[in-house]
């Protein structure tokens, strides 16, 4: 009741303005208060009669933003004073597919293939050494998470993707390893409680659950670096970026600032333990309707369903036009599935309120009544 009431109050202005229910997979929905603060900063940052977009990235006000964003990242993930560094870089998670291998792959690396983004990471890693694909769910169009696979102990690291935005699967249990565990958490970072100290490197594009497109957060245990034999170009070298406090080149000032605001918002809510309960409530509501309503069916294995990206389809495609009309009339946005999968995808990121999920469920039930 507490978190439902809280979200209702936080999004009252959204409801009053009839803002759309935004299920877009990315760029993500952002909290209303974050949008308001960010819009003010674009005009006048820190009451200094200058826009955030105009100030120097090396000025004291922005250096403070960068430091706060880094500090909040470690605090929320429970990684303070554990040897981790935080970077905010450009190039998206797609550049991290390359950078992880460039910095860490000396001879052999192990990868779990659970979808499009894993596939892309594997393609880049093959440029730098031997690659072992320990398991893949490609045989069933990535509709499940492989289990029971063996990870070679002599690999330089093991890489996985925690949540698959396109297909709607999510890893629930991560292995405990003697080798570094690397994870692409682009679409579910800060959404659920995990033992984040199990990971030596986490990366995530901000635009899925943290901020606008344009910056990528990297959380890295510094002692895993400096072990490859190759020469690494400066722009792709984690050690260079750590040494320059994410300012080896001009950082993406606005996306980092909005990410900082979003992390402050999450902390004020009660952090990851609080938002995990909210996210589970939203997922339970939608998946409950998918399973109950005879007109719909889930796409992926139930035990591997993502709490961030729910994928589903109509049992009868002849109802597509009618359903599409209903959800658009209900001011629902971004519900179409990825072009490679089809069907529907409801992305329920941290800032999506429960009443938006209820609006989708109501629309599904309306289709049932009219069918």
QUITANOR-V34894 format. One record per residue. N is the residue number from 0. SS is DSSP state (A for helix, B for strand, O for the rest). OMEGA is omega in whole degrees, 0 to 359 (999 if undefined). Layout:
# QUITANOR-V34894
n=[N | N]
ss=[SS | SS]
omega=[OMEGA | OMEGA]
This chain:
# QUITANOR-V34894
n=[0 | 1 | 2 | 3 | 4 | 5 | 6 | 7 | 8 | 9 | 10 | 11 | 12 | 13 | 14 | 15 | 16 | 17 | 18 | 19 | 20 | 21 | 22 | 23 | 24 | 25 | 26 | 27 | 28 | 29 | 30 | 31 | 32 | 33 | 34 | 35 | 36 | 37 | 38 | 39 | 40 | 41 | 42 | 43 | 44 | 45 | 46 | 47 | 48 | 49 | 50 | 51 | 52 | 53 | 54 | 55 | 56 | 57 | 58 | 59 | 60 | 61 | 62 | 63 | 64 | 65 | 66 | 67 | 68 | 69 | 70 | 71 | 72 | 73 | 74 | 75 | 76 | 77 | 78 | 79 | 80 | 81 | 82 | 83 | 84 | 85 | 86 | 87 | 88 | 89 | 90 | 91 | 92 | 93 | 94 | 95 | 96 | 97 | 98 | 99 | 100 | 101 | 102 | 103 | 104 | 105 | 106 | 107 | 108 | 109 | 110 | 111 | 112 | 113 | 114 | 115 | 116 | 117 | 118 | 119 | 120 | 121 | 122 | 123 | 124 | 125 | 126 | 127 | 128 | 129 | 130 | 131 | 132 | 133 | 134 | 135 | 136 | 137 | 138 | 139 | 140 | 141 | 142 | 143 | 144 | 145 | 146 | 147 | 148 | 149 | 150 | 151 | 152 | 153 | 154 | 155 | 156 | 157 | 158 | 159 | 160 | 161 | 162 | 163 | 164 | 165 | 166 | 167 | 168 | 169 | 170 | 171 | 172 | 173 | 174 | 175 | 176 | 177 | 178 | 179 | 180 | 181 | 182 | 183 | 184 | 185 | 186 | 187 | 188 | 189 | 190 | 191 | 192 | 193 | 194 | 195 | 196 | 197 | 198 | 199 | 200 | 201 | 202 | 203 | 204 | 205 | 206 | 207 | 208 | 209 | 210 | 211 | 212 | 213 | 214 | 215 | 216 | 217 | 218 | 219 | 220 | 221 | 222 | 223 | 224 | 225 | 226 | 227 | 228 | 229 | 230 | 231 | 232 | 233 | 234 | 235 | 236 | 237 | 238 | 239 | 240 | 241 | 242 | 243 | 244 | 245 | 246 | 247 | 248 | 249 | 250 | 251 | 252 | 253 | 254 | 255 | 256 | 257 | 258 | 259 | 260 | 261 | 262 | 263 | 264 | 265 | 266 | 267 | 268 | 269 | 270 | 271 | 272 | 273 | 274 | 275 | 276 | 277 | 278 | 279 | 280 | 281 | 282 | 283 | 284 | 285 | 286 | 287 | 288 | 289 | 290 | 291 | 292 | 293 | 294 | 295 | 296 | 297 | 298 | 299 | 300 | 301 | 302 | 303 | 304 | 305 | 306 | 307 | 308 | 309 | 310 | 311 | 312 | 313 | 314 | 315 | 316 | 317 | 318 | 319 | 320 | 321 | 322 | 323 | 324 | 325 | 326 | 327 | 328 | 329 | 330 | 331 | 332 | 333 | 334 | 335 | 336 | 337 | 338 | 339 | 340 | 341 | 342 | 343 | 344 | 345 | 346 | 347 | 348 | 349 | 350 | 351 | 352 | 353 | 354 | 355 | 356 | 357 | 358 | 359 | 360 | 361 | 362 | 363 | 364 | 365 | 366 | 367 | 368 | 369 | 370]
ss=[O | A | A | A | A | A | A | A | A | A | O | A | A | A | A | A | O | O | O | O | B | B | O | O | O | O | O | O | O | O | O | A | A | A | A | A | A | A | A | A | A | A | A | O | A | A | A | O | O | O | O | O | O | O | O | O | O | O | O | A | A | A | A | A | A | A | A | A | A | A | A | A | A | A | A | A | A | O | O | O | O | O | O | B | B | B | B | B | B | O | O | A | A | A | A | A | A | A | A | A | A | A | A | A | O | O | O | B | B | B | B | B | B | O | O | A | A | A | A | A | A | A | A | A | A | O | O | O | O | B | B | B | B | B | B | B | O | A | A | A | O | O | O | O | O | O | O | O | O | O | O | O | O | O | O | O | B | B | B | B | B | O | B | B | O | O | O | O | B | B | O | O | O | O | O | O | O | O | O | B | B | B | B | B | O | O | O | O | O | O | O | O | O | O | O | A | A | A | O | O | B | B | B | B | B | A | A | A | O | O | O | O | O | O | O | B | B | B | B | B | B | A | A | A | O | O | O | O | O | O | O | O | O | A | A | A | O | A | A | A | A | A | A | O | O | O | O | O | O | O | O | O | A | A | A | A | A | A | A | A | A | A | A | A | A | A | A | A | A | O | A | A | A | A | A | A | A | A | A | A | A | A | A | A | A | A | A | A | A | A | A | A | O | O | O | B | B | B | O | O | O | A | A | A | B | O | O | O | B | B | B | B | B | B | O | O | A | A | A | A | A | A | A | A | A | A | A | A | A | O | O | B | B | O | O | B | O | O | O | O | O | O | O | B | B | B | B | O | O | O | O | O | O | A | A | A | A | A | A | A | A | A | A | A | A | A | A | A | A | A | O]
omega=[182 | 184 | 176 | 179 | 181 | 181 | 177 | 180 | 183 | 185 | 180 | 181 | 178 | 181 | 181 | 181 | 181 | 175 | 182 | 172 | 193 | 178 | 182 | 182 | 178 | 0 | 192 | 170 | 179 | 178 | 181 | 182 | 176 | 178 | 180 | 179 | 181 | 180 | 177 | 182 | 178 | 179 | 185 | 183 | 178 | 180 | 183 | 180 | 173 | 176 | 172 | 182 | 183 | 186 | 177 | 177 | 177 | 177 | 181 | 180 | 180 | 175 | 177 | 176 | 181 | 181 | 179 | 179 | 178 | 182 | 179 | 179 | 180 | 181 | 183 | 180 | 179 | 185 | 178 | 175 | 179 | 175 | 180 | 172 | 178 | 176 | 170 | 185 | 179 | 177 | 178 | 176 | 181 | 175 | 178 | 174 | 180 | 186 | 180 | 180 | 180 | 185 | 191 | 185 | 180 | 180 | 187 | 177 | 180 | 182 | 171 | 184 | 182 | 178 | 186 | 185 | 173 | 179 | 179 | 178 | 179 | 180 | 181 | 184 | 181 | 179 | 191 | 180 | 179 | 180 | 177 | 175 | 189 | 178 | 179 | 175 | 181 | 182 | 178 | 178 | 174 | 181 | 177 | 176 | 178 | 180 | 176 | 181 | 178 | 179 | 182 | 184 | 180 | 177 | 178 | 177 | 174 | 183 | 175 | 176 | 189 | 185 | 185 | 187 | 185 | 187 | 175 | 175 | 182 | 176 | 180 | 181 | 180 | 182 | 170 | 191 | 172 | 177 | 181 | 176 | 183 | 183 | 169 | 181 | 188 | 188 | 175 | 178 | 181 | 183 | 184 | 181 | 174 | 170 | 186 | 178 | 175 | 185 | 175 | 178 | 175 | 173 | 183 | 170 | 186 | 192 | 179 | 184 | 189 | 184 | 178 | 176 | 175 | 176 | 180 | 178 | 176 | 177 | 190 | 175 | 193 | 185 | 176 | 184 | 175 | 184 | 177 | 185 | 184 | 171 | 184 | 176 | 187 | 184 | 181 | 185 | 180 | 182 | 178 | 182 | 176 | 181 | 181 | 177 | 180 | 181 | 173 | 169 | 182 | 181 | 178 | 191 | 184 | 178 | 179 | 179 | 180 | 176 | 177 | 178 | 180 | 177 | 175 | 178 | 181 | 179 | 180 | 177 | 185 | 175 | 183 | 178 | 180 | 186 | 177 | 178 | 178 | 182 | 178 | 178 | 179 | 181 | 179 | 181 | 184 | 180 | 176 | 179 | 178 | 181 | 183 | 188 | 183 | 181 | 186 | 174 | 176 | 184 | 189 | 178 | 186 | 183 | 182 | 182 | 177 | 173 | 180 | 186 | 180 | 179 | 181 | 182 | 175 | 176 | 180 | 184 | 177 | 180 | 186 | 183 | 181 | 181 | 179 | 178 | 182 | 184 | 175 | 176 | 179 | 178 | 175 | 184 | 170 | 186 | 181 | 177 | 177 | 185 | 181 | 184 | 184 | 181 | 184 | 178 | 178 | 179 | 187 | 182 | 189 | 187 | 179 | 181 | 180 | 183 | 174 | 176 | 178 | 178 | 177 | 179 | 178 | 180 | 177 | 179 | 176 | 176 | 180 | 181 | 185 | 183 | 999]
